[in-house]
Amino acid sequence: QVQLVESGGGLVQAGGSLRLSCAASGRTASSYTMGWFRQAPGKERDVVATSWRSGSTYYADSVKGRFTISRDNAKNTVYLEMNSLKPEDTAVYYCAAGASFGVGVSPREYDYWGQGTQVTVSS
């Protein structure tokens, strides 16, 4: 099992930057596919970025070129660097870990979740 705790959310103006952190405890995060998801009020939880154990990454079209997912295995932490933020990026952001091989980008495929951190981008 792995426990996940997100941090780094907050209020930022459009065009600004934030870095979210997801600290893992229990099993090492390098054993999992790690993903960042977000959920805005009244909307479904959607993938933002995914980092597979192979090193491959995936980004939603809406964040490509602006967001970067990375891992620091020594710190057992996964990051989401968010630049050029837009008001439509406002949501609760969740970190998740998927244990199975072949985990994709659907939230249903992930086994462990953090509590979420609020990101609000003002216009």
DOVOGU-463908 format. One line per field, with one value per residue: x, y, z of N, C-alpha, C in turn; residue number from 1. Coordinates in pm, whole numbers, plus 32768, in hexadecimal, padded with zeros to 4 digits. Layout:
N
nX X:...
nY Y:...
nZ Z:...
caX X:...
caY Y:...
caZ Z:...
cX X:...
cY Y:...
cZ Z:...
k NUM:...
END
This chain:
123
nX 8053:801E:8032:7FBB:8001:7FA2:8021:8056:7F98:7EC9:7E71:7E91:7EEE:7E79:7F57:8020:80EB:80F8:8171:811A:8134:8152:816B:81DA:81A3:81E6:81E3:82D6:82B8:831F:82D5:81E3:80F8:80CE:7FE7:7F57:7E29:7CFF:7BE3:7AD9:79D0:7898:78EC:7983:7A8E:7BC2:7CE1:7E1D:7F34:8016:8107:81BE:8259:8322:8389:830C:8223:80E1:800A:7EE8:7E3C:7DF4:7EB3:7FAB:80F6:80ED:80DE:81A3:81F4:82AE:839B:843A:84F6:859D:852F:843B:8360:8271:8249:818C:81C1:813F:8107:80BF:7FB3:7E4E:7D00:7C4F:7CD9:7C9D:7C4E:7C26:7D47:7DC4:7EA0:7EFE:7F32:7F7A:7F73:7F71:8004:7FFC:7F4F:7E89:7E08:7D17:7C59:7BE4:7C95:7D52:7DD9:7E15:7DE8:7E28:7DC1:7D83:7DC0:7D74:7D6E:7D5D:7D27:7D32:7C99
nY 7F89:80E9:8231:8374:84CC:8606:874E:88B4:893E:8A64:8BC3:8C74:8D67:8D83:8D0C:8CDD:8BFB:8AB8:89B4:8873:8778:861D:8552:8414:82FC:81CA:80D4:8103:820F:81E1:80E6:80F1:815A:82AE:83B4:84F5:8591:8655:8704:87CA:8896:87F7:8762:8640:8573:859A:852E:85CF:85B7:84A5:83C1:82B9:8186:8149:8236:82C4:83C6:8468:8569:8629:86C9:87CC:882D:8809:8868:8926:88B5:87D9:8694:85EC:8515:84DF:83F9:83CF:846C:8400:8476:8513:8609:8720:880C:8941:8A2A:8B6B:8B8B:8B71:8BF4:8B21:8A48:8A2F:8962:883F:8790:864C:854B:8408:82A5:818E:8032:7F56:7EB9:7F52:801C:8130:8269:8297:82F7:8222:8154:8171:8131:81A1:82D2:842C:8535:861A:8764:88BA:8987:8AC9:8BAC:8CF4:8DEB
nZ 8000:7FD1:804E:8002:7FF9:7F9E:7F56:7F37:7EA9:7E66:7E4C:7D23:7C2D:7ADB:79E4:7A93:7B61:7BFD:7CD4:7D0E:7E06:7E4E:7F49:7F92:8068:8115:8031:7F2A:7E41:7D48:7D05:7C91:7B93:7B72:7B94:7B50:7B8F:7B5A:7BDC:7B9C:7C25:7BFF:7B2B:7A8B:7B0C:7A78:79BA:79D9:79BF:798E:7A0A:79AC:7A20:7973:7928:7868:7812:7826:77B8:77E3:76D7:770F:77BC:7753:7713:77D6:78D5:79A2:7A00:7AF8:7B9F:7CD8:7D43:7E1B:7EDF:7EEA:7E6B:7D99:7CA2:7C1F:7B46:7AFC:7A0D:7974:79C4:79AA:79D7:79AA:7A07:7B0C:7C18:7CEE:7D2A:7D08:7D71:7D02:7D13:7C52:7C59:7BAF:7A8F:7952:7991:7936:78D9:794E:7A68:7AF0:7AE8:7BA8:7CE9:7DE2:7E91:7ED3:7FB5:7F33:7EB0:7EA8:7D8B:7D1D:7C21:7BD7:7B07
caX 8000:8063:7FE2:7FE0:7FDA:7FBF:8034:8083:7F2B:7EB4:7E34:7EF6:7EB4:7E8C:7FDF:807E:811B:80F4:81A5:80DA:8184:810A:81C9:81AD:81DB:81C5:8233:8313:8269:8358:8294:815D:80D8:809E:7F99:7F15:7DA1:7CBE:7B51:7A9A:7947:7835:7929:79C3:7B1E:7C08:7D73:7E6E:7FB4:8036:8192:81C8:82D7:8385:83BA:82B3:81C1:806C:7FCE:7E6B:7E53:7DDE:7F25:8028:814B:80E5:80F0:8208:81F4:8334:83AB:84B9:84EF:85E4:84D3:83BB:8301:824E:822A:8149:81E5:80D4:812A:805C:7F31:7DD6:7C8E:7C13:7D26:7C69:7C17:7C6F:7DA7:7DDC:7F0C:7ECE:7F93:7F41:7FCC:7F73:8049:7F9B:7EF9:7E83:7DEE:7C93:7C5F:7BB7:7D04:7DB0:7DB5:7E2B:7DD0:7E3C:7D49:7D6B:7DEB:7D29:7DB4:7D01:7D6A:7CDC:7CAD
caY 8000:8169:82A4:83E8:854E:8674:87D5:8916:8988:8AEB:8C26:8CB2:8DB2:8D4B:8D1E:8CB8:8B72:8A70:892C:8817:8706:85A8:8503:838A:82B1:813D:80A4:816C:823B:81AC:8066:810B:81C4:8320:8411:856C:85A3:86CB:8703:884B:8885:87CB:871A:85C1:8575:857F:8526:8642:8582:8421:8398:8228:8155:8146:82BD:8308:8420:848F:85E6:8651:8731:8851:8859:87EF:88DD:897E:8866:8771:8633:85B7:84C4:84DF:8379:83D9:84A9:83B9:84E3:8532:8697:8755:8898:897C:8AB0:8BB0:8B5D:8BB1:8BE1:8A9D:89E4:8A2B:88DE:87F3:8739:85D1:84F0:837F:823C:8116:7FC2:7EF0:7ED7:7F76:808A:819A:82F2:82A2:82F5:81A0:80F4:8192:80EA:81F1:8360:848D:857B:8687:87EC:891A:89EA:8B30:8C0B:8D69:8E30
caZ 8000:7FD2:8077:7FB1:8031:7F43:7F8D:7ED6:7E6A:7E98:7DF4:7CCD:7BBF:7A56:79B4:7AFC:7B6B:7C7C:7CD0:7D6A:7E32:7E7E:7F98:7FA4:80D9:8108:7FC1:7EDB:7DCF:7CCC:7CEA:7C5D:7B35:7BC0:7B44:7B87:7B5C:7B92:7BD8:7BB2:7C57:7B9E:7ABA:7AAB:7B26:79FB:79C1:79B3:7991:79C1:79FE:79B8:7A5A:7908:7910:780A:784F:77D8:77E3:77A3:7672:7748:780E:770C:7701:784C:794E:799C:7A6D:7B0F:7C18:7D1F:7D8A:7E9B:7F3F:7EDE:7E52:7D0F:7C95:7BAA:7B31:7AAC:79E0:791E:79F5:7975:7A32:7995:7A51:7B95:7C3B:7D53:7CE9:7D52:7D4B:7D0A:7CF3:7C17:7C75:7B46:7A12:78ED:79BC:78D2:7905:798B:7AFB:7B25:7AE6:7C12:7D65:7E5B:7E78:7F3C:7FE0:7ED6:7ED3:7E56:7D3A:7CEC:7BCA:7BC4:7A86
cX 8057:8000:8018:7FAC:8005:7FD5:805A:8015:7F1F:7E6F:7EA2:7EAF:7ECD:7F17:8049:809F:8107:813A:815F:8139:8128:8170:818E:81EF:81A4:821D:8268:82BE:829F:831D:820E:8161:809B:8056:7F6B:7E8E:7D6A:7C28:7B1F:7A0B:78E6:786B:7966:7A57:7B67:7C9F:7DB1:7EF2:7FCD:80C9:8199:8251:8347:83C8:8366:8250:814F:8038:7F49:7E88:7E4B:7E55:7FAA:8074:814A:8104:815C:81FD:8282:8335:8433:84B7:8536:8589:844B:8348:82ED:8220:81D5:816A:817F:80F9:80BB:7FCE:7EBE:7D64:7C4D:7C63:7CF7:7C23:7C5B:7CC8:7DC8:7E53:7ED7:7F3B:7F49:7FA2:7FD9:7FC8:7FE0:7F38:7EFE:7E69:7D63:7CA0:7C39:7C28:7D66:7D7D:7DBC:7E24:7DF7:7DBA:7D27:7D9E:7DA9:7D88:7D4B:7D50:7D0B:7CFE:7CD4
cY 807C:81D4:831F:8468:85BC:86F6:8832:8962:8A15:8B42:8C6D:8CFE:8D6A:8D6F:8CF5:8C24:8B3B:89EA:88DA:87A4:8698:8550:847A:834F:8223:8105:811B:818D:8204:8124:8076:8165:8236:8382:8489:857C:8624:86C0:878D:8834:8860:877E:8697:85D5:8548:8579:85AA:8611:84FB:8405:8301:8202:8154:81CD:830A:835E:843C:8512:85FA:86C4:87BD:8886:8844:8870:893C:8934:87FC:8717:85FD:8568:84DF:8461:837E:8413:8464:841A:84F4:85C4:86B3:87E9:88D4:8A0C:8AE8:8B86:8BB3:8B9D:8B58:8A2C:89D9:89A7:88AD:8790:86C3:8587:8462:831F:81C3:80A3:7F61:7F1C:7EF4:7FDF:80FA:8220:8303:829E:826B:813B:8108:8161:8141:8285:83B4:84D6:85F2:870C:884D:8977:8A4A:8B96:8C7E:8DB0:8EC1
cZ 8000:7FFF:802F:7FF2:7FD1:7F91:7F1B:7E8F:7EA4:7E31:7DA7:7C5F:7B3B:7A22:7A18:7AFC:7BF7:7C68:7D3A:7D89:7E63:7EC5:7FB2:801F:80D2:809A:7F71:7E60:7D4B:7CA7:7CA3:7BE2:7B86:7B64:7B95:7B40:7B96:7B81:7BFB:7BE2:7BE7:7B28:7AEB:7AC8:7AA7:7A10:7995:7977:79D5:79A9:7A15:79F0:79F2:78F3:78AD:7856:77ED:7812:779A:7742:76AD:7798:77C9:76F6:7777:78CE:7938:7A17:7A7C:7B91:7C55:7D76:7E11:7F07:7F3E:7EC6:7DBC:7D0A:7C19:7BA3:7AD1:7A8D:7988:7944:79C0:79D9:7A23:79D3:7AE3:7BB0:7CBA:7D08:7D43:7D17:7D5C:7CDF:7CBE:7C21:7C01:7AD0:79A8:7919:7955:790F:7940:7A22:7B35:7B2E:7B59:7C99:7DE1:7E37:7EF0:7F58:7F86:7F0B:7E72:7E0C:7D02:7C9D:7BAF:7B42:7A99
k 1:2:3:4:5:6:7:8:9:10:11:12:13:14:15:16:17:18:19:20:21:22:23:24:25:26:27:28:29:30:31:32:33:34:35:36:37:38:39:40:41:42:43:44:45:46:47:48:49:50:51:52:53:54:55:56:57:58:59:60:61:62:63:64:65:66:67:68:69:70:71:72:73:74:75:76:77:78:79:80:81:82:83:84:85:86:87:88:89:90:91:92:93:94:95:96:97:98:99:100:101:102:103:104:105:106:107:108:109:110:111:112:113:114:115:116:117:118:119:120:121:122:123
END
